[in-house]
Amino acid sequence: MMDEQAAWLGVDTPEVAPPDESLADGLIVGLEHYPAQVLHTPGHTQGSVCLHFVPLNMVFAGDTLFAGSIGRTDLPGGDSNQILDSIHTRLLALPDETKVLPAMVL
């Protein structure tokens, strides 16, 4: 969809390299002393993920959660029922003491 998205912005389609690896659910990423578990949270897009830093009791919510809202689902690939399910089953299931770092709208 890179051609379509570039057209929405009125820019040329950028050259895009393929990803090195997919962020599969459960994959551990991050730095040696700050590992994070990938939580697949589809809904904003089909590939949406959050990063759960278990030792820090922290989750980076990406575009799944925003301060005071949830991620958009009105663009191609978005699904409002799916994002609500992701929030209920993946994020609300985390321990109560988990700090949530949502995306910020500027």
BASE-767702 format. One record per residue: x, y, z of N, C-alpha, C, CB in turn; residue in one letter; residue number from 1. Coordinates in nm, 4 decimals, always signed. Glycine has a CB too. Layout:
N
+----------+----------+----------+----------+----------+----------+----------+----------+----------+----------+----------+----------+---------+-----+
|      n.x |      n.y |      n.z |     ca.x |     ca.y |     ca.z |      c.x |      c.y |      c.z |     cb.x |     cb.y |     cb.z | residuo | num |
+----------+----------+----------+----------+----------+----------+----------+----------+----------+----------+----------+----------+---------+-----+
|        X |        Y |        Z |        X |        Y |        Z |        X |        Y |        Z |        X |        Y |        Z |       A | NUM |
...
+----------+----------+----------+----------+----------+----------+----------+----------+----------+----------+----------+----------+---------+-----+
END
This chain:
106
+----------+----------+----------+----------+----------+----------+----------+----------+----------+----------+----------+----------+---------+-----+
|      n.x |      n.y |      n.z |     ca.x |     ca.y |     ca.z |      c.x |      c.y |      c.z |     cb.x |     cb.y |     cb.z | residuo | num |
+----------+----------+----------+----------+----------+----------+----------+----------+----------+----------+----------+----------+---------+-----+
|  +0.0807 |  -0.1203 |  +0.0000 |  +0.0000 |  +0.0000 |  +0.0000 |  +0.0852 |  +0.1271 |  +0.0000 |  -0.0919 |  -0.0004 |  +0.1195 |       M |   1 |
|  +0.2158 |  +0.1110 |  -0.0143 |  +0.3038 |  +0.2274 |  -0.0078 |  +0.2679 |  +0.3291 |  -0.1165 |  +0.4507 |  +0.1842 |  -0.0219 |       M |   2 |
|  +0.2314 |  +0.2820 |  -0.2375 |  +0.1931 |  +0.3742 |  -0.3451 |  +0.0719 |  +0.4578 |  -0.3050 |  +0.1631 |  +0.2964 |  -0.4743 |       D |   3 |
|  -0.0301 |  +0.3914 |  -0.2487 |  -0.1519 |  +0.4616 |  -0.2076 |  -0.1236 |  +0.5625 |  -0.0966 |  -0.2575 |  +0.3613 |  -0.1610 |       E |   4 |
|  -0.0464 |  +0.5211 |  +0.0024 |  -0.0180 |  +0.6103 |  +0.1142 |  +0.0637 |  +0.7310 |  +0.0707 |  +0.0551 |  +0.5352 |  +0.2237 |       Q |   5 |
|  +0.1589 |  +0.7107 |  -0.0176 |  +0.2371 |  +0.8229 |  -0.0699 |  +0.1463 |  +0.9184 |  -0.1477 |  +0.3526 |  +0.7718 |  -0.1604 |       A |   6 |
|  +0.0514 |  +0.8630 |  -0.2231 |  -0.0417 |  +0.9463 |  -0.3001 |  -0.1285 |  +1.0309 |  -0.2072 |  -0.1307 |  +0.8585 |  -0.3905 |       A |   7 |
|  -0.1719 |  +0.9755 |  -0.0923 |  -0.2512 |  +1.0522 |  +0.0043 |  -0.1762 |  +1.1771 |  +0.0490 |  -0.2863 |  +0.9654 |  +0.1262 |       W |   8 |
|  -0.0437 |  +1.1631 |  +0.0599 |  +0.0393 |  +1.2742 |  +0.1080 |  +0.0925 |  +1.3608 |  -0.0053 |  +0.1554 |  +1.2207 |  +0.1891 |       L |   9 |
|  +0.0700 |  +1.3167 |  -0.1294 |  +0.1178 |  +1.3935 |  -0.2437 |  +0.2680 |  +1.3868 |  -0.2619 |  +0.0764 |  +1.5358 |  -0.2298 |       G |  10 |
|  +0.3287 |  +1.2747 |  -0.2252 |  +0.4734 |  +1.2586 |  -0.2400 |  +0.5017 |  +1.1374 |  -0.3269 |  +0.5425 |  +1.2442 |  -0.1020 |       V |  11 |
|  +0.6252 |  +1.1301 |  -0.3774 |  +0.6671 |  +1.0135 |  -0.4545 |  +0.6753 |  +0.8926 |  -0.3623 |  +0.8034 |  +1.0388 |  -0.5244 |       D |  12 |
|  +0.6532 |  +0.7756 |  -0.4181 |  +0.6643 |  +0.6526 |  -0.3408 |  +0.8100 |  +0.6317 |  -0.3028 |  +0.6097 |  +0.5309 |  -0.4207 |       T |  13 |
|  +0.8382 |  +0.6223 |  -0.1724 |  +0.9779 |  +0.6027 |  -0.1324 |  +1.0236 |  +0.4598 |  -0.1592 |  +0.9962 |  +0.6363 |  +0.0160 |       P |  14 |
|  +1.1543 |  +0.4445 |  -0.1707 |  +1.2116 |  +0.3112 |  -0.1841 |  +1.2055 |  +0.2458 |  -0.0464 |  +1.3593 |  +0.3164 |  -0.2395 |       E |  15 |
|  +1.1578 |  +0.1229 |  -0.0420 |  +1.1395 |  +0.0540 |  +0.0851 |  +1.2139 |  -0.0785 |  +0.0820 |  +0.9896 |  +0.0317 |  +0.1150 |       V |  16 |
|  +1.2956 |  -0.1009 |  +0.1847 |  +1.3662 |  -0.2283 |  +0.1967 |  +1.2773 |  -0.3273 |  +0.2713 |  +1.5029 |  -0.2103 |  +0.2699 |       A |  17 |
|  +1.2881 |  -0.4545 |  +0.2395 |  +1.2083 |  -0.5531 |  +0.3130 |  +1.2542 |  -0.5593 |  +0.4589 |  +1.2194 |  -0.6933 |  +0.2468 |       P |  18 |
|  +1.1648 |  -0.5968 |  +0.5494 |  +1.2049 |  -0.6052 |  +0.6904 |  +1.3077 |  -0.7155 |  +0.7125 |  +1.0826 |  -0.6297 |  +0.7794 |       P |  19 |
|  +1.3930 |  -0.6954 |  +0.8126 |  +1.4921 |  -0.7972 |  +0.8480 |  +1.4257 |  -0.9196 |  +0.9091 |  +1.5951 |  -0.7399 |  +0.9452 |       D |  20 |
|  +1.3178 |  -0.8935 |  +0.9867 |  +1.2514 |  -1.0019 |  +1.0582 |  +1.1113 |  -0.9545 |  +1.0956 |  +1.3328 |  -1.0451 |  +1.1854 |       E |  21 |
|  +1.0182 |  -1.0458 |  +1.1073 |  +0.8841 |  -1.0113 |  +1.1529 |  +0.8804 |  -1.0120 |  +1.3047 |  +0.7791 |  -1.1091 |  +1.0955 |       S |  22 |
|  +0.7994 |  -0.9237 |  +1.3621 |  +0.7837 |  -0.9185 |  +1.5073 |  +0.6727 |  -1.0144 |  +1.5483 |  +0.7524 |  -0.7736 |  +1.5554 |       L |  23 |
|  +0.7065 |  -1.1402 |  +1.5586 |  +0.6087 |  -1.2432 |  +1.5933 |  +0.5692 |  -1.2316 |  +1.7401 |  +0.6649 |  -1.3836 |  +1.5639 |       A |  24 |
|  +0.4437 |  -1.2650 |  +1.7686 |  +0.3950 |  -1.2641 |  +1.9054 |  +0.4853 |  -1.3507 |  +1.9926 |  +0.2490 |  -1.3135 |  +1.9118 |       D |  25 |
|  +0.5273 |  -1.2967 |  +2.1064 |  +0.6117 |  -1.3700 |  +2.1992 |  +0.7606 |  -1.3532 |  +2.1772 |  +0.5788 |  -1.5120 |  +2.1919 |       G |  26 |
|  +0.8009 |  -1.2979 |  +2.0625 |  +0.9427 |  -1.2751 |  +2.0344 |  +1.0007 |  -1.1811 |  +2.1394 |  +0.9627 |  -1.2167 |  +1.8918 |       L |  27 |
|  +1.1222 |  -1.2075 |  +2.1840 |  +1.1899 |  -1.1196 |  +2.2792 |  +1.2839 |  -1.0295 |  +2.1993 |  +1.2684 |  -1.2021 |  +2.3891 |       I |  28 |
|  +1.2676 |  -0.8985 |  +2.2169 |  +1.3493 |  -0.7980 |  +2.1483 |  +1.4024 |  -0.7013 |  +2.2535 |  +1.2668 |  -0.7220 |  +2.0375 |       V |  29 |
|  +1.4764 |  -0.6020 |  +2.2122 |  +1.5246 |  -0.4997 |  +2.3041 |  +1.6734 |  -0.5108 |  +2.3259 |  +1.4526 |  -0.5092 |  +2.4362 |       G |  30 |
|  +1.7163 |  -0.4577 |  +2.4375 |  +1.8573 |  -0.4588 |  +2.4742 |  +1.8812 |  -0.5656 |  +2.5800 |  +1.9022 |  -0.3200 |  +2.5254 |       L |  31 |
|  +2.0065 |  -0.6045 |  +2.5966 |  +2.0401 |  -0.7138 |  +2.6881 |  +1.9765 |  -0.6974 |  +2.8264 |  +2.1904 |  -0.7238 |  +2.7027 |       E |  32 |
|  +1.9873 |  -0.5799 |  +2.8838 |  +1.9347 |  -0.5569 |  +3.0184 |  +1.7909 |  -0.5060 |  +3.0184 |  +2.0226 |  -0.4586 |  +3.0912 |       H |  33 |
|  +1.7330 |  -0.4851 |  +2.9016 |  +1.5954 |  -0.4355 |  +2.8894 |  +1.5188 |  -0.5158 |  +2.7838 |  +1.5948 |  -0.2845 |  +2.8530 |       Y |  34 |
|  +1.4993 |  -0.6458 |  +2.8089 |  +1.4264 |  -0.7261 |  +2.7108 |  +1.2780 |  -0.6896 |  +2.7098 |  +1.4439 |  -0.8759 |  +2.7405 |       P |  35 |
|  +1.2187 |  -0.7028 |  +2.5931 |  +1.0756 |  -0.6752 |  +2.5778 |  +1.0122 |  -0.7900 |  +2.5009 |  +1.0512 |  -0.5390 |  +2.5048 |       A |  36 |
|  +0.8936 |  -0.8294 |  +2.5433 |  +0.8184 |  -0.9328 |  +2.4740 |  +0.7211 |  -0.8666 |  +2.3777 |  +0.7434 |  -1.0244 |  +2.5744 |       Q |  37 |
|  +0.7185 |  -0.9139 |  +2.2540 |  +0.6269 |  -0.8621 |  +2.1527 |  +0.4873 |  -0.9165 |  +2.1813 |  +0.6739 |  -0.9009 |  +2.0086 |       V |  38 |
|  +0.3899 |  -0.8264 |  +2.1912 |  +0.2493 |  -0.8630 |  +2.2055 |  +0.1779 |  -0.8233 |  +2.0767 |  +0.1839 |  -0.7938 |  +2.3310 |       L |  39 |
|  +0.1322 |  -0.9201 |  +2.0005 |  +0.0593 |  -0.8902 |  +1.8770 |  -0.0763 |  -0.8328 |  +1.9161 |  +0.0431 |  -1.0185 |  +1.7866 |       H |  40 |
|  -0.1041 |  -0.7101 |  +1.8741 |  -0.2287 |  -0.6403 |  +1.9076 |  -0.2928 |  -0.5841 |  +1.7816 |  -0.2026 |  -0.5270 |  +2.0094 |       T |  41 |
|  -0.3414 |  -0.6707 |  +1.6927 |  -0.4002 |  -0.6218 |  +1.5683 |  -0.5255 |  -0.5387 |  +1.5923 |  -0.4330 |  -0.7380 |  +1.4775 |       P |  42 |
|  -0.5539 |  -0.4537 |  +1.4982 |  -0.6729 |  -0.3692 |  +1.5042 |  -0.6452 |  -0.2348 |  +1.4397 |  -0.7190 |  -0.3501 |  +1.6493 |       G |  43 |
|  -0.5415 |  -0.1631 |  +1.4881 |  -0.5011 |  -0.0387 |  +1.4214 |  -0.4525 |  -0.0755 |  +1.2816 |  -0.3888 |  +0.0378 |  +1.5030 |       H |  44 |
|  -0.3656 |  -0.1757 |  +1.2762 |  -0.3257 |  -0.2433 |  +1.1528 |  -0.3210 |  -0.3916 |  +1.1867 |  -0.1855 |  -0.1903 |  +1.0971 |       T |  45 |
|  -0.3085 |  -0.4757 |  +1.0862 |  -0.3018 |  -0.6193 |  +1.1122 |  -0.1705 |  -0.6593 |  +1.1784 |  -0.3196 |  -0.6966 |  +0.9829 |       Q |  46 |
|  -0.0668 |  -0.5790 |  +1.1623 |  +0.0626 |  -0.6115 |  +1.2212 |  +0.0955 |  -0.5335 |  +1.3467 |  +0.1689 |  -0.5888 |  +1.1217 |       G |  47 |
|  -0.0010 |  -0.4649 |  +1.4054 |  +0.0253 |  -0.3836 |  +1.5250 |  +0.0800 |  -0.4686 |  +1.6391 |  -0.1025 |  -0.3121 |  +1.5702 |       S |  48 |
|  +0.1778 |  -0.4116 |  +1.7091 |  +0.2347 |  -0.4784 |  +1.8254 |  +0.2541 |  -0.3773 |  +1.9384 |  +0.3690 |  -0.5466 |  +1.7893 |       V |  49 |
|  +0.2607 |  -0.4304 |  +2.0587 |  +0.3018 |  -0.3547 |  +2.1766 |  +0.4258 |  -0.4260 |  +2.2309 |  +0.1852 |  -0.3454 |  +2.2860 |       C |  50 |
|  +0.5069 |  -0.3542 |  +2.3062 |  +0.6266 |  -0.4136 |  +2.3651 |  +0.6119 |  -0.4142 |  +2.5163 |  +0.7548 |  -0.3365 |  +2.3224 |       L |  51 |
|  +0.6152 |  -0.5342 |  +2.5753 |  +0.5980 |  -0.5506 |  +2.7190 |  +0.7344 |  -0.5749 |  +2.7835 |  +0.5004 |  -0.6673 |  +2.7503 |       H |  52 |
|  +0.7812 |  -0.4757 |  +2.8574 |  +0.9064 |  -0.4853 |  +2.9307 |  +0.8744 |  -0.5425 |  +3.0685 |  +0.9782 |  -0.3457 |  +2.9413 |       F |  53 |
|  +0.8730 |  -0.6755 |  +3.0780 |  +0.8290 |  -0.7435 |  +3.2001 |  +0.9101 |  -0.7014 |  +3.3213 |  +0.8382 |  -0.8937 |  +3.1825 |       V |  54 |
|  +1.0461 |  -0.6998 |  +3.3171 |  +1.1223 |  -0.6625 |  +3.4371 |  +1.0956 |  -0.5186 |  +3.4840 |  +1.2705 |  -0.6796 |  +3.4101 |       P |  55 |
|  +1.0506 |  -0.4328 |  +3.3928 |  +1.0230 |  -0.2929 |  +3.4277 |  +0.8753 |  -0.2681 |  +3.4574 |  +1.0681 |  -0.2014 |  +3.3148 |       L |  56 |
|  +0.7908 |  -0.3713 |  +3.4465 |  +0.6453 |  -0.3551 |  +3.4627 |  +0.5936 |  -0.2426 |  +3.3736 |  +0.6096 |  -0.3263 |  +3.6106 |       N |  57 |
|  +0.6307 |  -0.2474 |  +3.2451 |  +0.5985 |  -0.1384 |  +3.1532 |  +0.5616 |  -0.1945 |  +3.0166 |  +0.7169 |  -0.0402 |  +3.1410 |       M |  58 |
|  +0.4654 |  -0.1288 |  +2.9510 |  +0.4298 |  -0.1671 |  +2.8152 |  +0.4253 |  -0.0414 |  +2.7282 |  +0.2931 |  -0.2422 |  +2.8122 |       V |  59 |
|  +0.4947 |  -0.0481 |  +2.6144 |  +0.4857 |  +0.0568 |  +2.5133 |  +0.3711 |  +0.0165 |  +2.4215 |  +0.6224 |  +0.0754 |  +2.4332 |       F |  60 |
|  +0.2671 |  +0.0971 |  +2.4185 |  +0.1435 |  +0.0588 |  +2.3507 |  +0.1404 |  +0.0928 |  +2.2025 |  +0.0284 |  +0.1242 |  +2.4176 |       A |  61 |
|  +0.2437 |  +0.1544 |  +2.1493 |  +0.2459 |  +0.1847 |  +2.0067 |  +0.1218 |  +0.2607 |  +1.9644 |  +0.2585 |  +0.0571 |  +1.9258 |       G |  62 |
|  +0.0638 |  +0.2239 |  +1.8512 |  -0.0573 |  +0.2898 |  +1.8020 |  -0.1844 |  +0.2173 |  +1.8451 |  -0.0531 |  +0.2995 |  +1.6507 |       D |  63 |
|  -0.1719 |  +0.1223 |  +1.9379 |  -0.2908 |  +0.0544 |  +1.9891 |  -0.3650 |  +0.1448 |  +2.0870 |  -0.2525 |  -0.0787 |  +2.0572 |       T |  64 |
|  -0.2905 |  +0.2112 |  +2.1747 |  -0.3493 |  +0.3037 |  +2.2723 |  -0.2874 |  +0.4414 |  +2.2573 |  -0.3297 |  +0.2517 |  +2.4166 |       L |  65 |
|  -0.3700 |  +0.5429 |  +2.2695 |  -0.3243 |  +0.6808 |  +2.2744 |  -0.3662 |  +0.7377 |  +2.4095 |  -0.3827 |  +0.7655 |  +2.1553 |       F |  66 |
|  -0.3064 |  +0.8458 |  +2.4500 |  -0.3464 |  +0.9112 |  +2.5742 |  -0.4917 |  +0.9552 |  +2.5578 |  -0.2523 |  +1.0334 |  +2.6085 |       A |  67 |
|  -0.5836 |  +0.8880 |  +2.6267 |  -0.7250 |  +0.9234 |  +2.6205 |  -0.8030 |  +0.8617 |  +2.5061 |  -0.7374 |  +1.0684 |  +2.6119 |       G |  68 |
|  -0.7421 |  +0.7724 |  +2.4276 |  -0.8127 |  +0.7160 |  +2.3133 |  -0.7464 |  +0.5849 |  +2.2710 |  -0.8153 |  +0.8164 |  +2.1957 |       S |  69 |
|  -0.7952 |  +0.5287 |  +2.1608 |  -0.7337 |  +0.4100 |  +2.1028 |  -0.6885 |  +0.4446 |  +1.9613 |  -0.8327 |  +0.2885 |  +2.1027 |       I |  70 |
|  -0.6127 |  +0.3537 |  +1.9003 |  -0.5628 |  +0.3768 |  +1.7657 |  -0.6739 |  +0.3826 |  +1.6626 |  -0.4651 |  +0.2698 |  +1.7284 |       G |  71 |
|  -0.6474 |  +0.4508 |  +1.5541 |  -0.7442 |  +0.4613 |  +1.4448 |  -0.7687 |  +0.3255 |  +1.3830 |  -0.6957 |  +0.5600 |  +1.3381 |       R |  72 |
|  -0.8915 |  +0.3062 |  +1.3375 |  -0.9258 |  +0.1816 |  +1.2693 |  -0.9974 |  +0.2087 |  +1.1370 |  -1.0134 |  +0.0941 |  +1.3595 |       T |  73 |
|  -1.0010 |  +0.3352 |  +1.0948 |  -1.0755 |  +0.3721 |  +0.9747 |  -0.9919 |  +0.3678 |  +0.8470 |  -1.1325 |  +0.5092 |  +0.9916 |       D |  74 |
|  -0.8645 |  +0.3376 |  +0.8577 |  -0.7794 |  +0.3278 |  +0.7398 |  -0.7730 |  +0.1814 |  +0.6957 |  -0.6364 |  +0.3838 |  +0.7690 |       L |  75 |
|  -0.7301 |  +0.1549 |  +0.5720 |  -0.7231 |  +0.0157 |  +0.5254 |  -0.6421 |  -0.0720 |  +0.6208 |  -0.6616 |  +0.0100 |  +0.3852 |       P |  76 |
|  -0.6976 |  -0.1877 |  +0.6539 |  -0.6317 |  -0.2802 |  +0.7459 |  -0.6768 |  -0.2647 |  +0.8895 |  -0.4843 |  -0.2617 |  +0.7388 |       G |  77 |
|  -0.7455 |  -0.1545 |  +0.9207 |  -0.7938 |  -0.1325 |  +1.0558 |  -0.9235 |  -0.2076 |  +1.0816 |  -0.8136 |  +0.0154 |  +1.0809 |       G |  78 |
|  -0.9447 |  -0.2439 |  +1.2087 |  -1.0654 |  -0.3187 |  +1.2443 |  -1.1007 |  -0.2847 |  +1.3886 |  -1.0448 |  -0.4737 |  +1.2258 |       D |  79 |
|  -1.2114 |  -0.2132 |  +1.4079 |  -1.2474 |  -0.1647 |  +1.5421 |  -1.2772 |  -0.2792 |  +1.6387 |  -1.3687 |  -0.0722 |  +1.5337 |       S |  80 |
|  -1.3433 |  -0.3848 |  +1.5936 |  -1.3688 |  -0.4989 |  +1.6831 |  -1.2388 |  -0.5669 |  +1.7231 |  -1.4624 |  -0.6006 |  +1.6157 |       N |  81 |
|  -1.1468 |  -0.5745 |  +1.6291 |  -1.0194 |  -0.6412 |  +1.6551 |  -0.9340 |  -0.5627 |  +1.7538 |  -0.9430 |  -0.6612 |  +1.5249 |       Q |  82 |
|  -0.9296 |  -0.4287 |  +1.7409 |  -0.8481 |  -0.3508 |  +1.8340 |  -0.9060 |  -0.3580 |  +1.9755 |  -0.8386 |  -0.2040 |  +1.7875 |       I |  83 |
|  -1.0385 |  -0.3587 |  +1.9863 |  -1.1006 |  -0.3715 |  +2.1187 |  -1.0699 |  -0.5082 |  +2.1794 |  -1.2536 |  -0.3505 |  +2.1093 |       L |  84 |
|  -1.0725 |  -0.6127 |  +2.0968 |  -1.0367 |  -0.7454 |  +2.1448 |  -0.8900 |  -0.7497 |  +2.1890 |  -1.0626 |  -0.8503 |  +2.0357 |       D |  85 |
|  -0.8013 |  -0.6874 |  +2.1119 |  -0.6592 |  -0.6827 |  +2.1481 |  -0.6396 |  -0.6131 |  +2.2821 |  -0.5780 |  -0.6108 |  +2.0390 |       S |  86 |
|  -0.7088 |  -0.5021 |  +2.3014 |  -0.6963 |  -0.4278 |  +2.4268 |  -0.7467 |  -0.5134 |  +2.5431 |  -0.7749 |  -0.2942 |  +2.4195 |       I |  87 |
|  -0.8611 |  -0.5757 |  +2.5256 |  -0.9191 |  -0.6564 |  +2.6343 |  -0.8373 |  -0.7809 |  +2.6650 |  -1.0608 |  -0.6971 |  +2.5988 |       H |  88 |
|  -0.7925 |  -0.8523 |  +2.5614 |  -0.7271 |  -0.9808 |  +2.5854 |  -0.5766 |  -0.9723 |  +2.6046 |  -0.7558 |  -1.0722 |  +2.4728 |       T |  89 |
|  -0.5132 |  -0.8685 |  +2.5476 |  -0.3669 |  -0.8608 |  +2.5568 |  -0.3204 |  -0.7565 |  +2.6572 |  -0.3079 |  -0.8297 |  +2.4209 |       R |  90 |
|  -0.3826 |  -0.6372 |  +2.6587 |  -0.3332 |  -0.5301 |  +2.7450 |  -0.3998 |  -0.5290 |  +2.8822 |  -0.3543 |  -0.3969 |  +2.6781 |       L |  91 |
|  -0.5315 |  -0.5431 |  +2.8868 |  -0.5987 |  -0.5449 |  +3.0166 |  -0.5655 |  -0.6714 |  +3.0960 |  -0.7497 |  -0.5338 |  +2.9974 |       L |  92 |
|  -0.5100 |  -0.7720 |  +3.0293 |  -0.4700 |  -0.8954 |  +3.0961 |  -0.3347 |  -0.8823 |  +3.1668 |  -0.4644 |  -1.0088 |  +2.9954 |       A |  93 |
|  -0.2615 |  -0.7731 |  +3.1408 |  -0.1325 |  -0.7527 |  +3.2072 |  -0.1554 |  -0.7213 |  +3.3549 |  -0.0522 |  -0.6383 |  +3.1388 |       L |  94 |
|  -0.0543 |  -0.7440 |  +3.4389 |  -0.0699 |  -0.7139 |  +3.5820 |  -0.1107 |  -0.5684 |  +3.6058 |  +0.0604 |  -0.7437 |  +3.6564 |       P |  95 |
|  -0.1907 |  -0.5463 |  +3.7093 |  -0.2416 |  -0.4118 |  +3.7408 |  -0.1305 |  -0.3092 |  +3.7595 |  -0.3264 |  -0.4168 |  +3.8662 |       D |  96 |
|  -0.0147 |  -0.3513 |  +3.8069 |  +0.0946 |  -0.2568 |  +3.8335 |  +0.1719 |  -0.2179 |  +3.7076 |  +0.1901 |  -0.3163 |  +3.9344 |       E |  97 |
|  +0.1327 |  -0.2712 |  +3.5921 |  +0.2007 |  -0.2391 |  +3.4660 |  +0.1774 |  -0.0933 |  +3.4284 |  +0.1517 |  -0.3318 |  +3.3525 |       T |  98 |
|  +0.2872 |  -0.0220 |  +3.4062 |  +0.2799 |  +0.1164 |  +3.3583 |  +0.2597 |  +0.1122 |  +3.2074 |  +0.4096 |  +0.1981 |  +3.3963 |       K |  99 |
|  +0.1662 |  +0.1920 |  +3.1583 |  +0.1346 |  +0.1951 |  +3.0153 |  +0.1863 |  +0.3255 |  +2.9563 |  -0.0189 |  +0.1803 |  +2.9909 |       V | 100 |
|  +0.2653 |  +0.3129 |  +2.8517 |  +0.3150 |  +0.4299 |  +2.7789 |  +0.2429 |  +0.4331 |  +2.6451 |  +0.4721 |  +0.4251 |  +2.7597 |       L | 101 |
|  +0.1332 |  +0.5107 |  +2.6366 |  +0.0572 |  +0.5184 |  +2.5121 |  +0.1242 |  +0.6121 |  +2.4126 |  -0.0857 |  +0.5647 |  +2.5398 |       P | 102 |
|  +0.0782 |  +0.6056 |  +2.2894 |  +0.1236 |  +0.7019 |  +2.1893 |  +0.0694 |  +0.8393 |  +2.2277 |  +0.0770 |  +0.6609 |  +2.0450 |       A | 103 |
|  +0.1363 |  +0.9416 |  +2.1870 |  +0.0959 |  +1.0783 |  +2.2169 |  +0.0496 |  +1.1469 |  +2.0888 |  +0.2119 |  +1.1571 |  +2.2826 |       M | 104 |
|  -0.0573 |  +1.2193 |  +2.0963 |  -0.1038 |  +1.2980 |  +1.9836 |  -0.0514 |  +1.4398 |  +2.0037 |  -0.2610 |  +1.2949 |  +1.9712 |       V | 105 |
|  +0.0202 |  +1.4896 |  +1.9052 |  +0.0760 |  +1.6258 |  +1.9174 |  -0.0061 |  +1.7247 |  +1.8412 |  +0.2197 |  +1.6306 |  +1.8681 |       L | 106 |
+----------+----------+----------+----------+----------+----------+----------+----------+----------+----------+----------+----------+---------+-----+
END
